[in-house]
Amino acid sequence: LRRLLAGETVEFGPTQSRLRNLSATPPPVYLLAAGPRMTELAGEVADGAFLMVGLHPAAIRAARRRLEAGARRAGRTLEGFPVVFVVTIGLGPDAALGARWVRSWVAPGQPFLAYPSASNLRWLRDAGIELREPLDPAAIPDEEAHRIADAFGIFGPPERCAERLLQVREEAGVEHVFLFPAPDLAGGDDMPEAEVEAFARVIRPRLGG
């Protein structure tokens, strides 16, 4: 990717390819990582990382250790290495929405908690939440579902979502987030108009942005 972005010709098997439209300065290459091995790879080779590890401080610490392990393999440090946390956001009238999402299904046979990757369960274990497999989200007790929701993302009214992000910044030093609307089989790929409006009206001003 770096060679392509720099204007070089790159071979893919018997085929050669190059980019016709190049920026004056090649852009950085970030890696989106959901699992521990991909997180290590990001620390080893990428210019920055988007991490899908939830929001629990223990899970964030575990992910950062993985980044550092990868960086050590490459003989480099993570000083100045950008890390963006991909945060699931679900808007609703109350915090109970999170527990309902935890028990929901993205699609038949695909529990929300294992979307887009079953690595979600690994980071929840780092947060002290052990879920048995095969996962039956409907069997998760109410109190545990609320704990999982808080470890997984931000749910509820916009004001609560903003407060949760402020809490994570204080507890785990998270400075950069990418808000990812909670997947919904019924909604499909609809534009997240409610989330955009809530971000502009409530969340961004509350975060001081």
C-alpha positions as CSV (number, residue, x, y, z in Angstrom):
1,L,0.0,0.0,0.0
2,R,2.7,2.4,0.9
3,R,4.5,1.7,-2.4
4,L,1.3,2.3,-4.4
5,L,0.5,5.5,-2.5
6,A,4.1,6.7,-3.3
7,G,3.4,6.2,-7.0
8,E,5.4,3.0,-7.5
9,T,4.3,0.0,-9.6
10,V,3.4,-3.0,-7.5
11,E,3.0,-6.6,-8.6
12,F,-0.1,-8.6,-7.6
13,G,0.9,-12.1,-8.8
14,P,1.3,-11.8,-12.6
15,T,-0.4,-8.4,-12.7
16,Q,1.3,-5.0,-12.3
17,S,-0.7,-2.0,-11.0
18,R,-0.2,1.6,-10.0
19,L,-2.3,4.5,-8.9
20,R,-3.0,7.3,-11.4
21,N,-4.2,9.9,-8.9
22,L,-1.7,10.6,-6.2
23,S,-1.4,13.2,-3.5
24,A,1.7,15.4,-3.2
25,T,2.5,13.7,0.1
26,P,1.6,10.0,0.5
27,P,-1.2,9.6,3.1
28,P,-0.5,7.5,6.2
29,V,-1.8,3.9,6.3
30,Y,-3.9,3.1,9.3
31,L,-5.0,-0.5,10.2
32,L,-8.4,-1.3,11.5
33,A,-8.0,-4.0,14.1
34,A,-10.6,-5.9,16.0
35,G,-8.6,-8.9,17.4
36,P,-5.3,-9.2,19.4
37,R,-3.1,-10.3,16.5
38,M,-4.3,-7.6,14.2
39,T,-3.8,-5.1,17.0
40,E,-0.2,-6.3,17.3
41,L,0.2,-6.0,13.6
42,A,-1.0,-2.4,13.7
43,G,1.7,-1.6,16.2
44,E,4.3,-3.4,14.1
45,V,3.7,-2.0,10.6
46,A,1.0,0.7,10.5
47,D,1.1,4.5,10.7
48,G,-1.9,4.5,13.1
49,A,-4.7,2.3,14.3
50,F,-8.4,2.1,14.5
51,L,-9.2,-0.3,17.4
52,M,-12.5,-2.1,18.0
53,V,-11.9,-3.2,21.6
54,G,-14.8,-1.6,23.5
55,L,-14.4,1.1,26.2
56,H,-13.6,-0.7,29.4
57,P,-10.3,0.7,30.8
58,A,-8.9,-2.9,31.3
59,A,-9.6,-3.8,27.7
60,I,-8.0,-0.6,26.4
61,R,-4.9,-1.3,28.5
62,A,-4.8,-4.8,27.1
63,A,-5.1,-3.5,23.5
64,R,-2.3,-0.9,24.1
65,R,-0.1,-3.7,25.4
66,R,-0.7,-5.6,22.1
67,L,0.2,-2.5,20.2
68,E,3.4,-2.1,22.2
69,A,4.3,-5.8,21.6
70,G,4.0,-5.3,17.8
71,A,6.1,-2.1,18.0
72,R,8.8,-3.9,19.9
73,R,8.9,-6.6,17.1
74,A,9.6,-3.8,14.6
75,G,12.2,-2.1,16.9
76,R,10.2,1.1,17.1
77,T,8.2,3.1,19.7
78,L,4.6,4.2,19.6
79,E,5.5,7.8,20.4
80,G,3.2,10.0,18.2
81,F,1.4,6.9,17.0
82,P,-2.3,7.8,16.5
83,V,-4.9,5.5,18.0
84,V,-8.6,5.9,17.3
85,F,-11.1,3.9,19.2
86,V,-14.1,2.7,17.2
87,V,-17.1,3.2,19.6
88,T,-20.5,1.7,19.0
89,I,-23.3,4.2,19.7
90,G,-26.9,3.4,20.2
91,L,-29.3,6.3,20.8
92,G,-32.5,5.8,22.8
93,P,-34.6,7.4,25.5
94,D,-32.8,5.5,28.4
95,A,-29.7,3.6,29.3
96,A,-31.7,0.3,29.2
97,L,-31.3,0.5,25.4
98,G,-27.7,-0.9,25.9
99,A,-28.9,-4.0,27.6
100,R,-31.5,-4.6,24.8
101,W,-28.7,-4.3,22.2
102,V,-26.5,-6.7,24.1
103,R,-29.3,-9.3,23.8
104,S,-30.1,-8.5,20.1
105,W,-29.2,-10.1,16.8
106,V,-27.7,-8.2,13.9
107,A,-28.9,-11.0,11.5
108,P,-30.2,-14.5,12.0
109,G,-27.4,-16.5,13.6
110,Q,-25.3,-13.3,14.2
111,P,-25.4,-11.9,17.7
112,F,-24.8,-8.2,18.1
113,L,-22.0,-9.0,20.6
114,A,-20.0,-11.0,18.0
115,Y,-20.3,-8.3,15.3
116,P,-18.2,-7.6,13.3
117,S,-15.9,-10.1,15.0
118,A,-16.0,-12.6,17.8
119,S,-12.9,-10.9,19.2
120,N,-15.4,-8.6,21.0
121,L,-15.7,-11.5,23.5
122,R,-11.9,-11.5,24.0
123,W,-11.9,-7.8,25.0
124,L,-14.9,-8.4,27.3
125,R,-12.9,-11.1,29.0
126,D,-10.1,-8.6,29.6
127,A,-12.7,-6.4,31.2
128,G,-13.6,-9.2,33.6
129,I,-16.8,-10.3,31.7
130,E,-16.7,-14.0,30.7
131,L,-19.4,-15.2,28.3
132,R,-19.9,-18.8,27.4
133,E,-19.8,-20.0,23.8
134,P,-21.9,-20.7,21.8
135,L,-23.2,-17.3,22.8
136,D,-26.9,-17.0,23.6
137,P,-27.5,-13.3,24.1
138,A,-31.1,-13.8,25.2
139,A,-29.8,-15.7,28.3
140,I,-27.6,-12.9,29.6
141,P,-29.0,-11.6,32.9
142,D,-30.2,-8.0,33.1
143,E,-27.4,-6.7,35.4
144,E,-24.7,-8.3,33.3
145,A,-26.2,-7.0,30.1
146,H,-25.9,-3.5,31.5
147,R,-22.2,-4.1,32.4
148,I,-21.5,-5.4,29.0
149,A,-23.2,-2.5,27.3
150,D,-21.0,0.0,29.2
151,A,-17.9,-2.0,28.4
152,F,-18.9,-2.3,24.7
153,G,-20.0,1.1,23.6
154,I,-22.3,4.1,24.5
155,F,-26.0,3.8,24.7
156,G,-28.9,5.9,25.7
157,P,-29.8,9.6,25.4
158,P,-27.1,11.9,23.7
159,E,-26.3,13.5,27.1
160,R,-25.5,10.1,28.6
161,C,-23.4,9.1,25.6
162,A,-21.4,12.4,26.0
163,E,-20.9,11.8,29.7
164,R,-19.7,8.2,29.1
165,L,-17.1,9.5,26.6
166,L,-15.9,12.0,29.1
167,Q,-15.6,9.2,31.7
168,V,-13.5,7.1,29.4
169,R,-11.2,10.0,28.6
170,E,-10.7,10.4,32.4
171,E,-10.3,6.7,33.2
172,A,-8.4,5.4,30.2
173,G,-6.9,8.4,28.4
174,V,-9.0,7.9,25.3
175,E,-8.7,11.1,23.2
176,H,-9.9,10.1,19.7
177,V,-13.1,8.1,18.9
178,F,-14.9,7.0,15.7
179,L,-18.6,6.7,16.5
180,F,-20.1,3.7,14.7
181,P,-23.9,3.5,14.8
182,A,-25.1,0.2,16.3
183,P,-26.0,-2.1,13.5
184,D,-29.7,-2.8,12.9
185,L,-31.1,-5.5,10.6
186,A,-34.3,-3.5,10.1
187,G,-32.5,-0.2,9.4
188,G,-30.0,-1.7,7.0
189,D,-27.6,0.9,5.6
190,D,-29.8,3.9,6.3
191,M,-27.9,7.2,6.9
192,P,-27.4,7.7,10.7
193,E,-29.2,11.1,10.7
194,A,-30.2,10.9,14.4
195,E,-26.6,10.2,15.4
196,V,-25.2,13.0,13.3
197,E,-27.8,15.4,14.8
198,A,-27.1,14.3,18.3
199,F,-23.3,14.6,17.8
200,A,-23.7,18.2,16.4
201,R,-26.2,19.3,19.0
202,V,-25.1,17.6,22.2
203,I,-22.1,15.3,22.1
204,R,-19.5,17.5,20.4
205,P,-20.3,20.6,22.5
206,R,-20.2,18.6,25.7
207,L,-16.7,17.2,24.8
208,G,-15.4,20.7,24.3
209,G,-15.0,20.3,20.6
